[in-house]
Amino acid sequence: MFILPTMRSLCRTLDRSLLRDIAAVALAMGIVGASFGALAVTAGEPLWVPVAMSLAVFAGGAQFATFDIAVGGGGTAAAVAAGLVLNARLLAYGLTVADVLDVRWPARLLGSHVLTDQSVAFARAERDPRRRRAAYLACGVLLFATWNAGTLVGALVGRTVGDARALGLDAAEPMVLLALVLPALRQRGVRRAASAGTAVALATVPFLPAGLPVLLALSGPLLLAREGAAVEDATEEGATDEGAANEGPADKGVADGTAEGAGVGREEGRA
């Protein structure tokens, strides 16, 4: 009962452009969720299995990997291990957005359940603490709703589809995310950071378990942050030097004027 008023409050905190971006990502997640539900049902699972998994796990790509391993005969232990490895990045993500969660443990646990790549990205883009919290919760709750709704719809219609993967529904989310990222790539520093992160991720894919190359791709943004800090330091240093150069003659003039005034005062005193 308190969810709708809370969502209205969050939406009032955020501007329309940000809400539009969140809605686009949520729509894409719903389409991918429908793909997961259809895949699970066409593999012979009852409808309640993908629905319950999406509600309890809510892990996106990790759900696909875990389900594929379990259905393929890999065993429960291997399936759970794959899901944990894929979601290992969420440990680091949780540390970066710990400030947006409620201090009370029940609310904190519920807030951590909607921790995703997208909700963290939207939260990290905001500087104001109130907007960070609103962006995180609005994105997380909306994604949770559309993912589970999509899973249910996909499971309901899945038996009418021969091969759910042939529809390519799982490509919707990365395409939307790419569309959101493209405007930022106009900046040279962002392009360099993205290129560096992509190169690291692609180079490590053949050697590391799934999910870890994504973590290593963060080296690109780290490079951007270091470059930005260096530019800022250089700018501040240049401004300081310029200020000192501009103040030098003025200070000298003031000093000369003071000395001259003192000399005149002494001459008048003698007179």
KETI-65832 format. One line per 4 residues: number of its first residue (from 1); for each residue x, y, z of N, C-alpha, C. Coordinates in pm, whole numbers. Example, Ala and Ser with C-alpha at 12.3 -4.5 7.8 and 13.67 -1.06 7.14 Angstrom:
BEGIN
1) 1319/-569/780/1230/-450/780/1320/-330/780 ~ 1285/-225/708/1367/-106/714/1290/3/787
# end
This chain:
BEGIN
1) 82/-120/0/0/0/0/86/126/0 ~ 207/115/57/293/233/64/380/249/-59 ~ 375/151/-152/466/153/-266/428/264/-363 ~ 299/278/-395/256/378/-492/285/520/-445
5) 251/558/-320/289/692/-275/439/715/-278 ~ 516/612/-241/661/625/-244/711/647/-385 ~ 659/573/-482/699/589/-621/662/727/-673 ~ 546/778/-633/507/913/-676/604/1016/-621
9) 646/998/-497/742/1090/-437/876/1083/-509 ~ 920/963/-545/1046/947/-616/1039/1012/-754 ~ 927/995/-822/912/1052/-956/910/1205/-952 ~ 856/1262/-845/857/1408/-833/998/1461/-809
13) 1084/1379/-751/1221/1421/-723/1306/1425/-850 ~ 1275/1338/-947/1356/1325/-1068/1293/1402/-1183 ~ 1377/1444/-1278/1327/1517/-1393/1276/1420/-1500 ~ 1206/1474/-1597/1140/1390/-1697/1239/1313/-1784
17) 1350/1376/-1820/1446/1308/-1907/1504/1185/-1838 ~ 1534/1197/-1709/1587/1082/-1636/1481/973/-1622 ~ 1358/1011/-1594/1251/913/-1584/1228/843/-1718 ~ 1245/917/-1827/1229/858/-1959/1337/753/-1985
21) 1460/783/-1945/1569/686/-1962/1545/562/-1877 ~ 1501/582/-1753/1473/468/-1665/1362/382/-1723 ~ 1258/447/-1777/1147/373/-1835/1191/292/-1956 ~ 1281/348/-2037/1330/276/-2155/1407/151/-2113
25) 1492/164/-2012/1567/48/-1963/1473/-55/-1903 ~ 1372/-8/-1829/1277/-100/-1767/1198/-176/-1872 ~ 1161/-109/-1980/1089/-175/-2088/1175/-285/-2150 ~ 1302/-253/-2172/1393/-353/-2227/1407/-473/-2133
29) 1416/-445/-2003/1425/-554/-1906/1300/-641/-1909 ~ 1185/-581/-1929/1062/-658/-1939/1064/-752/-2059 ~ 1118/-704/-2171/1128/-788/-2291/1223/-905/-2267 ~ 1337/-877/-2203/1432/-984/-2173/1371/-1081/-2072
33) 1295/-1030/-1976/1227/-1118/-1881/1129/-1210/-1951 ~ 1059/-1158/-2052/969/-1242/-2130/1046/-1353/-2201 ~ 1165/-1320/-2249/1249/-1421/-2312/1286/-1531/-2213 ~ 1321/-1492/-2090/1356/-1591/-1988/1237/-1681/-1955
37) 1119/-1621/-1937/1001/-1701/-1907/968/-1799/-2018 ~ 979/-1753/-2143/951/-1840/-2256/1053/-1953/-2267 ~ 1181/-1922/-2244/1285/-2025/-2250/1262/-2133/-2145 ~ 1225/-2090/-2025/1206/-2187/-1916/1090/-2281/-1946
41) 980/-2226/-1996/862/-2308/-2023/885/-2401/-2141 ~ 949/-2351/-2247/975/-2436/-2363/1076/-2545/-2331 ~ 1154/-2527/-2224/1247/-2632/-2182/1178/-2740/-2099 ~ 1048/-2722/-2073/974/-2824/-2002/945/-2793/-1857
45) 984/-2675/-1809/960/-2640/-1669/816/-2589/-1651 ~ 756/-2615/-1536/622/-2559/-1510/628/-2408/-1496 ~ 514/-2344/-1513/509/-2198/-1516/562/-2135/-1388 ~ 538/-2198/-1274/574/-2135/-1147/726/-2128/-1127
49) 805/-2211/-1195/950/-2213/-1174/1015/-2082/-1218 ~ 998/-2037/-1344/1061/-1910/-1382/1004/-1791/-1306 ~ 873/-1796/-1274/812/-1685/-1201/871/-1674/-1061 ~ 882/-1788/-991/939/-1788/-856/1086/-1748/-858
53) 1159/-1794/-960/1302/-1762/-969/1322/-1612/-991 ~ 1240/-1552/-1075/1254/-1408/-1101/1220/-1326/-977 ~ 1121/-1370/-901/1084/-1299/-780/1192/-1310/-672 ~ 1246/-1430/-655/1339/-1454/-545/1483/-1416/-579
57) 1522/-1437/-706/1662/-1415/-745/1682/-1277/-808 ~ 1601/-1245/-909/1608/-1116/-979/1752/-1084/-1017 ~ 1807/-1166/-1107/1949/-1152/-1140/1977/-1141/-1289 ~ 1875/-1125/-1371/1899/-1102/-1513/1977/-1212/-1580
61) 2097/-1176/-1630/2179/-1271/-1703/2218/-1393/-1621 ~ 2235/-1376/-1491/2270/-1489/-1405/2159/-1592/-1404 ~ 2034/-1549/-1418/1923/-1644/-1423/1932/-1730/-1548 ~ 1966/-1669/-1662/1982/-1745/-1785/2092/-1850/-1768
65) 2207/-1808/-1716/2320/-1899/-1702/2288/-2012/-1605 ~ 2230/-1978/-1491/2196/-2079/-1391/2095/-2178/-1445 ~ 1994/-2128/-1514/1891/-2216/-1568/1947/-2306/-1677 ~ 2031/-2250/-1765/2089/-2331/-1873/2172/-2445/-1817
69) 2251/-2418/-1713/2335/-2522/-1654/2249/-2628/-1586 ~ 2147/-2584/-1514/2060/-2679/-1444/1984/-2767/-1542 ~ 1928/-2708/-1648/1853/-2785/-1746/1945/-2874/-1828 ~ 2068/-2827/-1851/2163/-2905/-1930/2227/-3020/-1856
73) 2190/-3040/-1731/2244/-3152/-1655/2371/-3121/-1579 ~ 2404/-2994/-1564/2526/-2958/-1494/2520/-2974/-1344 ~ 2400/-2987/-1290/2386/-3005/-1146/2355/-2875/-1075 ~ 2293/-2889/-959/2253/-2771/-881/2373/-2691/-832
77) 2477/-2762/-785/2595/-2693/-731/2662/-2608/-839 ~ 2678/-2664/-959/2742/-2590/-1068/2656/-2471/-1110 ~ 2525/-2489/-1110/2436/-2380/-1149/2443/-2265/-1048 ~ 2440/-2299/-920/2448/-2196/-816/2584/-2126/-820
81) 2691/-2203/-841/2825/-2144/-848/2836/-2046/-964 ~ 2779/-2082/-1078/2782/-1992/-1194/2708/-1863/-1164 ~ 2593/-1874/-1099/2517/-1754/-1064/2592/-1664/-968 ~ 2660/-1725/-870/2737/-1646/-774/2854/-1575/-840
85) 2921/-1643/-932/3034/-1581/-1001/2987/-1464/-1087 ~ 2877/-1485/-1159/2825/-1378/-1244/2781/-1257/-1163 ~ 2733/-1281/-1043/2684/-1170/-960/2786/-1120/-860 ~ 2911/-1166/-870/3014/-1121/-776/3036/-971/-784
89) 3013/-914/-900/3032/-769/-917/2936/-689/-829 ~ 2824/-749/-791/2727/-677/-710/2780/-645/-571 ~ 2879/-721/-525/2941/-689/-396/3006/-551/-401 ~ 3082/-527/-509/3145/-396/-525/3041/-287/-548
93) 2939/-319/-627/2834/-222/-653/2764/-181/-523 ~ 2740/-279/-436/2672/-250/-311/2746/-150/-225 ~ 2879/-158/-226/2959/-64/-147/2946/78/-201 ~ 2930/92/-331/2926/226/-390/2792/296/-368
97) 2687/220/-340/2555/282/-322/2498/255/-183 ~ 2585/219/-89/2536/188/46/2468/309/110 ~ 2507/429/69/2452/549/131/2308/578/90 ~ 2261/515/-18/2125/543/-64/2022/454/3
101) 2066/350/73/1973/257/136/1935/304/276 ~ 1818/266/318/1768/303/450/1854/238/558 ~ 1868/305/671/1950/252/780/1882/136/851 ~ 1749/126/841/1678/16/905/1696/-112/823
105) 1726/-222/893/1762/-345/823/1652/-402/733 ~ 1526/-405/773/1425/-457/680/1420/-379/548 ~ 1419/-246/559/1417/-164/437/1548/-177/360 ~ 1658/-194/432/1789/-209/368/1796/-339/287
109) 1740/-446/342/1738/-574/271/1651/-565/147 ~ 1535/-500/158/1449/-485/42/1516/-398/-65 ~ 1584/-292/-21/1653/-206/-116/1767/-278/-187 ~ 1837/-364/-116/1948/-438/-178/1898/-542/-277
113) 1772/-584/-264/1717/-684/-357/1701/-627/-498 ~ 1687/-495/-510/1672/-434/-642/1805/-375/-690 ~ 1916/-422/-634/2049/-378/-677/2081/-442/-812 ~ 2096/-360/-914/2131/-407/-1047/2234/-314/-1108
117) 2291/-356/-1221/2385/-269/-1292/2320/-135/-1326 ~ 2194/-143/-1370/2126/-22/-1415/2093/73/-1300 ~ 2041/19/-1189/2006/106/-1076/2129/173/-1017 ~ 2241/100/-1014/2366/158/-965/2415/267/-1060
121) 2406/241/-1190/2453/339/-1288/2373/470/-1278 ~ 2241/459/-1267/2159/580/-1256/2186/653/-1125 ~ 2208/578/-1017/2235/642/-888/2370/712/-888 ~ 2472/649/-944/2606/706/-945/2615/831/-1032
125) 2522/845/-1125/2524/963/-1212/2473/1088/-1143 ~ 2412/1073/-1026/2356/1187/-953/2449/1226/-839 ~ 2467/1357/-818/2553/1407/-711/2474/1438/-583 ~ 2352/1485/-602/2270/1519/-485/2225/1390/-416
129) 2244/1376/-284/2207/1252/-213/2060/1216/-229 ~ 1973/1316/-229/1830/1288/-242/1797/1234/-381 ~ 1859/1290/-482/1836/1243/-619/1901/1106/-641 ~ 2016/1083/-577/2081/951/-588/1987/842/-535
133) 1932/867/-420/1841/769/-360/1717/749/-447 ~ 1662/859/-498/1542/850/-581/1571/774/-711 ~ 1685/803/-774/1720/735/-899/1740/586/-876 ~ 1809/552/-769/1834/410/-738/1704/334/-716
137) 1619/387/-629/1496/317/-595/1397/314/-711 ~ 1384/426/-782/1291/430/-895/1332/329/-1002 ~ 1461/327/-1034/1509/233/-1135/1496/89/-1086 ~ 1540/63/-963/1537/-73/-912/1397/-130/-901
141) 1305/-52/-845/1167/-100/-828/1099/-119/-963 ~ 1120/-25/-1056/1056/-36/-1187/1113/-154/-1265 ~ 1243/-176/-1258/1303/-291/-1325/1252/-422/-1265 ~ 1239/-426/-1133/1188/-547/-1068/1047/-577/-1116
145) 965/-473/-1128/826/-492/-1172/819/-540/-1316 ~ 893/-474/-1406/885/-511/-1548/950/-646/-1575 ~ 1059/-678/-1503/1125/-807/-1522/1031/-921/-1484 ~ 965/-909/-1371/875/-1015/-1326/748/-1021/-1409
149) 697/-906/-1450/580/-906/-1538/615/-970/-1672 ~ 734/-937/-1724/777/-996/-1849/797/-1146/-1837 ~ 853/-1191/-1725/871/-1335/-1703/738/-1408/-1706 ~ 638/-1351/-1639/506/-1414/-1635/443/-1420/-1774
153) 450/-1309/-1847/392/-1306/-1982/465/-1405/-2073 ~ 599/-1407/-2065/675/-1500/-2147/644/-1644/-2116 ~ 626/-1674/-1988/594/-1811/-1949/455/-1852/-1997 ~ 362/-1757/-1997/225/-1787/-2040/218/-1817/-2189
157) 295/-1743/-2269/287/-1761/-2415/401/-1848/-2467 ~ 488/-1894/-2376/607/-1967/-2419/578/-2097/-2490 ~ 470/-2164/-2453/441/-2294/-2514/397/-2282/-2658 ~ 363/-2162/-2702/323/-2143/-2842/442/-2110/-2932
161) 560/-2095/-2871/680/-2060/-2947/770/-2182/-2957 ~ 816/-2211/-3077/903/-2327/-3094/1037/-2309/-3027 ~ 1107/-2201/-3061/1239/-2172/-3004/1240/-2026/-2961 ~ 1234/-2002/-2831/1227/-1865/-2780/1353/-1785/-2813
165) 1468/-1851/-2820/1593/-1780/-2849/1593/-1723/-2990 ~ 1519/-1787/-3079/1517/-1740/-3218/1453/-1603/-3231 ~ 1374/-1563/-3133/1310/-1432/-3138/1407/-1318/-3109 ~ 1518/-1349/-3044/1618/-1247/-3015/1574/-1145/-2913
169) 1481/-1182/-2824/1432/-1086/-2725/1539/-1045/-2626 ~ 1637/-1134/-2601/1740/-1102/-2503/1835/-993/-2550 ~ 1824/-953/-2678/1911/-847/-2730/1854/-708/-2703 ~ 1732/-702/-2651/1668/-571/-2631/1741/-487/-2528
173) 1777/-547/-2416/1840/-468/-2308/1974/-409/-2348 ~ 2070/-488/-2403/2197/-425/-2441/2181/-318/-2548 ~ 2083/-332/-2635/2061/-231/-2738/2013/-100/-2675 ~ 1924/-109/-2576/1877/12/-2509/1990/77/-2430
177) 2069/-4/-2360/2181/50/-2284/2281/118/-2376 ~ 2306/59/-2493/2397/120/-2589/2342/254/-2637 ~ 2212/261/-2659/2151/387/-2702/2165/496/-2596 ~ 2160/457/-2469/2177/554/-2361/2321/601/-2348
181) 2415/514/-2382/2557/545/-2365/2611/628/-2481 ~ 2556/609/-2600/2611/673/-2720/2629/824/-2708 ~ 2533/901/-2653/2556/1046/-2643/2680/1083/-2564 ~ 2712/1006/-2461/2830/1036/-2379/2959/1011/-2455
185) 2955/925/-2559/3075/893/-2634/3121/1007/-2723 ~ 3047/1116/-2727/3092/1233/-2803/3211/1300/-2736 ~ 3228/1277/-2607/3341/1334/-2534/3464/1245/-2552 ~ 3575/1309/-2580/3697/1235/-2610/3742/1149/-2492
189) 3737/1204/-2372/3780/1128/-2255/3695/1005/-2231 ~ 3564/1018/-2252/3474/904/-2233/3502/798/-2338 ~ 3528/839/-2462/3560/742/-2567/3686/664/-2533 ~ 3786/734/-2481/3911/666/-2445/3888/568/-2331
193) 3811/609/-2233/3784/521/-2119/3704/398/-2163 ~ 3603/421/-2248/3521/309/-2296/3604/214/-2381 ~ 3691/269/-2464/3776/184/-2549/3871/101/-2465 ~ 3931/163/-2364/4024/90/-2277/3952/-20/-2201
197) 3835/11/-2145/3759/-90/-2072/3714/-204/-2161 ~ 3670/-171/-2282/3627/-274/-2377/3742/-365/-2416 ~ 3859/-306/-2440/3976/-385/-2478/4016/-482/-2367 ~ 4014/-434/-2243/4049/-521/-2130/3949/-635/-2117
201) 3820/-603/-2129/3717/-706/-2115/3729/-812/-2225 ~ 3746/-768/-2349/3756/-863/-2460/3882/-948/-2449 ~ 3991/-889/-2401/4116/-964/-2391/4110/-1071/-2283 ~ 4028/-1050/-2181/4023/-1145/-2069/3908/-1245/-2079
205) 3818/-1228/-2175/3705/-1320/-2189/3748/-1466/-2207 ~ 3851/-1496/-2290/3888/-1637/-2309/3951/-1701/-2186 ~ 3996/-1623/-2089/4073/-1679/-1978/4000/-1674/-1843 ~ 3900/-1590/-1829/3834/-1571/-1700/3690/-1619/-1703
209) 3635/-1656/-1588/3493/-1696/-1583/3403/-1580/-1622 ~ 3284/-1615/-1669/3188/-1513/-1710/3157/-1419/-1595 ~ 3152/-1291/-1624/3123/-1191/-1523/3245/-1114/-1477 ~ 3360/-1181/-1467/3482/-1113/-1422/3536/-1014/-1524
213) 3533/-1044/-1655/3579/-943/-1752/3503/-812/-1741 ~ 3375/-818/-1702/3297/-696/-1685/3355/-612/-1572 ~ 3397/-679/-1464/3459/-607/-1353/3589/-540/-1396 ~ 3670/-613/-1473/3797/-557/-1519/3776/-442/-1616
217) 3662/-439/-1683/3633/-328/-1774/3621/-195/-1701 ~ 3605/-201/-1569/3598/-77/-1490/3731/-2/-1490 ~ 3838/-66/-1538/3966/3/-1547/3957/121/-1644 ~ 3864/114/-1739/3845/225/-1831/3796/350/-1761
221) 3685/344/-1687/3642/461/-1609/3745/509/-1509 ~ 3823/417/-1451/3928/458/-1358/4032/544/-1430 ~ 4063/506/-1553/4156/585/-1634/4099/723/-1659 ~ 3969/729/-1688/3904/858/-1711/3908/944/-1586
225) 3882/882/-1470/3883/958/-1345/4022/1013/-1315 ~ 4125/932/-1340/4262/977/-1316/4298/1091/-1409 ~ 4256/1078/-1535/4285/1184/-1632/4213/1313/-1594 ~ 4087/1299/-1549/4012/1417/-1508/4074/1485/-1389
229) 4124/1406/-1293/4188/1464/-1175/4316/1537/-1214 ~ 4392/1478/-1308/4516/1541/-1352/4487/1674/-1422 ~ 4383/1674/-1506/4347/1797/-1576/4301/1903/-1477 ~ 4225/1861/-1376/4177/1957/-1276/4292/2016/-1197
233) 4390/1931/-1159/4506/1980/-1086/4586/2079/-1170 ~ 4602/2043/-1300/4677/2132/-1388/4606/2265/-1405 ~ 4473/2260/-1414/4396/2383/-1429/4408/2471/-1306 ~ 4398/2409/-1188/4410/2485/-1064/4550/2545/-1050
237) 4652/2467/-1088/4789/2517/-1078/4811/2634/-1173 ~ 4754/2620/-1295/4767/2729/-1391/4696/2854/-1344 ~ 4578/2835/-1283/4505/2950/-1232/4580/3018/-1119 ~ 4645/2938/-1034/4723/2994/-924/4841/3074/-975
241) 4913/3017/-1074/5028/3087/-1131/4985/3216/-1199 ~ 4873/3209/-1271/4825/3329/-1341/4783/3435/-1241 ~ 4718/3391/-1133/4677/3486/-1031/4795/3553/-966 ~ 4900/3474/-940/5020/3532/-879/5087/3631/-973
245) 5087/3597/-1103/5149/3688/-1199/5071/3818/-1210 ~ 4938/3806/-1202/4856/3927/-1212/4864/4012/-1086 ~ 4879/3947/-971/4880/4021/-846/5016/4086/-819 ~ 5124/4034/-881/5258/4084/-852/5274/4232/-878
249) 5249/4280/-1001/5265/4423/-1029/5172/4509/-944 ~ 5051/4460/-923/4958/4539/-844/5007/4554/-701 ~ 5057/4444/-645/5108/4450/-510/5228/4543/-502 ~ 5313/4536/-607/5431/4622/-609/5390/4768/-615
253) 5285/4796/-696/5238/4933/-706/5182/4983/-574 ~ 5110/4897/-506/5055/4936/-377/5167/4963/-278 ~ 5269/4875/-282/5381/4893/-191/5455/5023/-221 ~ 5476/5052/-353/5544/5175/-389/5463/5296/-345
257) 5331/5287/-366/5246/5397/-326/5248/5419/-176 ~ 5253/5311/-102/5258/5323/44/5387/5388/89 ~ 5498/5343/26/5627/5401/62/5632/5549/27 ~ 5577/5582/-92/5578/5721/-134/5494/5807/-41
261) 5378/5750/-1/5292/5824/91/5360/5846/224 ~ 5434/5747/270/5504/5762/397/5611/5869/387 ~ 5681/5876/271/5785/5977/251/5727/6117/251 ~ 5613/6133/185/5548/6263/182/5506/6305/322
265) 5457/6208/397/5415/6238/534/5531/6287/618 ~ 5649/6228/601/5766/6269/678/5809/6409/640 ~ 5806/6440/508/5845/6573/463/5751/6679/520 ~ 5619/6646/522/5524/6742/576/5546/6762/725
269) 5584/6654/792/5609/6665/936/5728/6755/965 ~ 5833/6745/883/5951/6829/903/5918/6976/879 ~ 5832/6997/775/5794/7135/746/5715/7193/863
# end
